[in-house]
Amino acid sequence: MELRTRCFGRPLLHFSRLPSTSTTVAGFGRRGTPEGLAVWADEQSAGRGRLGRSWFSPRGQGVWLSVLLRPPLPAEQIPRTSLAAGLAVARSVFRATGIRCGLKWPNDVMLRGRKVAGVLAEAYQVDRQIGFVVLGVGVNLTVADWPPELLGVGTSLAAEGTPVRPAHLVPVLLEELERDYSRLLAGQWDKLRAEWRAASVTMGRPVIARGPAGELAGRARDLGPAGELMLERDDGTLVAVVAGDVSLSQGVSVNDDHSVP
């Protein structure tokens, strides 16, 4: 496998099976391993998603990958890394398959209304400061035998008629992740945010946001300066949604014109 990256995937560790690639990378992070280390597994027995959920990671049916980051960013800007990574994942899929994907806040890569990939950025404190971030990525390549709770929710690239081998997608993914991460650190957040908005399948549409504070209904209007979702309520007020999930209001369909790149 040839890598054309400067940092990401150097080194790249490949395992047949792990509980979680992100847990493994976090262990390296605590030991002071430099930025760029990536861990890729054929299967995860305890893959992690957002809000404590598990990530379905069957053997050989997807790319289950995590990268160690040490971003020189203040804590409030760390969520930007996840949004930039979402763009990178969508571009990777396009490069590898020609399929255009859309983005759903905060970390879902969507294909025809279903989730084909996801991103999870987890920050770890060292001496009361952000010491490192573990960026986890999962891309469904050939997953078909979904558990009951994911039926109708997830999809795969093979289901769209474009199967791709993990070994082919991994180097492309690492190149695109490094590219957009480098843009973020170079001060190009405004450009990344504009690209993310243009690719969003929910921006400008009525949505329901579910988070720690309960449910909020409104229209998705913008991304805030840290990557939070700005929700416009019926009375015209804007509310910042920092954490949670977003779904389209009942009866609203996904517009496939919103996609990356």
Residue pairs with C-beta under 8 A, 6 or more apart in sequence:
1 12
1 167
1 170
1 171
2 171
3 9
3 10
3 12
3 171
3 174
3 175
4 171
4 175
5 36
5 171
5 174
5 175
5 178
6 178
7 35
7 36
7 178
8 36
8 38
8 67
8 174
8 175
8 177
8 178
8 181
9 36
9 38
9 67
9 170
9 171
9 174
10 36
10 37
11 37
11 38
12 38
12 39
12 40
12 170
12 174
13 24
13 37
13 38
13 39
13 40
14 40
14 41
14 42
15 21
15 24
15 39
15 40
15 41
15 42
16 41
16 42
16 43
17 41
17 42
17 43
17 44
17 45
17 59
18 24
18 39
18 41
18 43
18 44
18 45
19 44
19 45
19 46
20 44
20 46
20 47
20 48
20 66
20 136
21 39
21 40
21 41
21 44
21 47
21 64
21 65
21 66
21 136
22 48
22 66
22 120
22 122
22 134
22 136
23 46
23 48
24 39
24 66
25 37
25 38
25 39
25 66
25 67
25 68
25 134
25 136
26 122
26 124
26 134
28 37
28 39
28 68
29 68
29 124
29 131
29 132
29 134
30 124
30 126
33 68
34 68
34 70
35 68
35 69
35 70
35 132
36 67
36 68
37 67
37 68
38 65
38 66
38 67
38 68
38 174
39 65
39 66
40 63
40 64
40 65
40 166
40 170
41 57
41 64
41 65
42 59
42 60
42 64
42 166
43 57
43 58
43 59
43 60
43 64
44 55
44 57
44 64
45 57
46 54
47 54
47 55
47 56
47 57
47 64
47 138
48 54
48 55
48 120
48 136
49 55
49 118
49 120
49 138
50 106
50 107
50 118
50 120
50 245
51 243
51 244
51 245
55 64
55 118
55 120
55 138
56 143
56 146
56 147
56 150
56 154
57 64
57 138
58 143
58 145
60 142
60 166
61 140
61 141
61 142
61 143
61 144
61 156
62 138
62 139
62 140
62 141
62 142
62 143
62 156
62 166
63 137
63 138
63 139
63 141
63 166
63 169
63 170
63 173
64 137
64 138
65 136
65 137
65 138
65 170
65 173
65 174
66 134
66 135
66 136
66 137
67 134
67 135
67 137
67 174
67 177
68 132
68 133
68 134
68 135
69 81
69 121
69 132
69 133
69 134
69 135
69 181
70 131
70 132
70 133
71 78
71 81
71 130
71 133
71 181
71 184
71 185
72 185
73 80
73 81
73 130
73 185
75 123
75 129
75 130
76 226
77 189
77 226
78 121
78 123
78 130
78 133
79 106
79 121
79 226
79 227
79 228
80 184
80 189
80 192
80 226
80 227
81 121
81 133
81 135
81 181
81 184
82 106
82 107
82 119
82 120
82 121
82 135
82 227
83 106
83 107
83 192
83 193
83 196
83 223
83 227
84 180
84 181
84 183
84 184
84 192
85 107
85 119
85 121
85 135
85 137
85 177
85 180
85 181
86 103
86 107
86 108
86 109
86 119
86 196
87 103
87 180
87 192
87 195
87 196
87 199
87 260
88 173
88 176
88 177
88 179
88 180
88 181
89 101
89 109
89 117
89 119
89 137
89 139
89 173
89 176
89 177
90 100
90 101
90 102
90 103
90 109
90 117
90 199
90 259
90 260
90 261
91 176
91 180
91 260
91 261
92 139
92 169
92 172
92 173
92 175
92 176
92 177
93 99
93 101
93 109
93 116
93 117
93 139
93 157
93 169
94 100
94 101
94 260
94 261
95 172
95 176
96 164
96 168
96 169
96 172
97 157
97 160
97 162
97 164
98 162
99 111
99 157
99 160
99 162
100 256
100 259
100 260
100 261
101 109
101 110
101 111
101 116
101 117
101 259
101 260
102 109
102 110
102 111
102 199
102 200
102 201
102 254
102 256
102 258
102 259
102 260
103 109
103 110
103 196
103 199
103 200
103 201
103 260
104 110
104 115
104 200
104 201
104 202
104 246
105 200
105 202
105 220
105 223
105 229
105 246
106 227
106 229
106 243
106 246
107 118
107 119
107 120
107 121
108 115
108 117
108 118
109 115
109 116
109 117
109 118
109 119
109 139
110 116
110 201
110 254
111 155
111 157
111 160
112 155
112 160
112 254
112 256
113 201
113 253
113 254
114 152
114 153
114 154
114 155
115 140
115 153
115 154
115 155
116 139
116 140
116 154
116 155
116 156
116 157
117 137
117 138
117 139
117 140
118 137
118 138
119 135
119 136
119 137
120 135
120 136
120 137
121 133
121 134
121 135
121 136
122 133
122 134
122 136
123 130
123 132
123 133
124 130
124 131
124 132
124 133
124 134
125 131
126 132
135 177
137 173
137 177
139 157
139 169
139 173
140 154
140 155
140 156
140 157
141 156
141 157
141 158
141 163
141 164
141 165
141 166
141 169
142 156
142 157
142 158
142 163
143 154
143 156
143 158
144 156
144 158
144 159
146 153
146 154
157 163
157 164
180 192
183 191
183 192
184 192
193 223
193 227
195 260
196 223
197 203
197 222
197 223
198 258
199 258
199 259
199 260
200 220
200 258
201 254
201 255
201 256
201 258
202 220
202 246
202 248
203 220
203 221
203 222
203 258
204 219
204 220
204 221
205 219
205 220
205 248
205 249
205 252
205 255
206 217
206 218
206 219
206 248
206 249
206 252
207 217
207 218
207 219
207 220
207 231
207 246
207 247
207 248
207 249
208 215
208 216
208 217
208 246
208 247
208 248
208 249
209 215
209 216
209 217
209 218
209 229
209 231
209 241
209 244
209 245
209 246
210 216
210 244
210 245
210 246
210 247
211 241
211 242
211 243
211 244
211 245
212 243
212 244
216 231
216 233
216 239
216 241
217 233
217 234
217 249
218 231
218 232
218 233
218 234
218 239
219 231
219 232
220 229
220 230
220 231
220 232
220 246
221 230
221 231
221 232
221 238
222 229
222 230
223 229
223 230
224 230
224 240
228 240
228 241
228 242
229 240
229 241
229 246
230 238
230 239
230 240
230 241
231 238
231 239
231 240
231 241
232 238
232 239
233 239
248 254
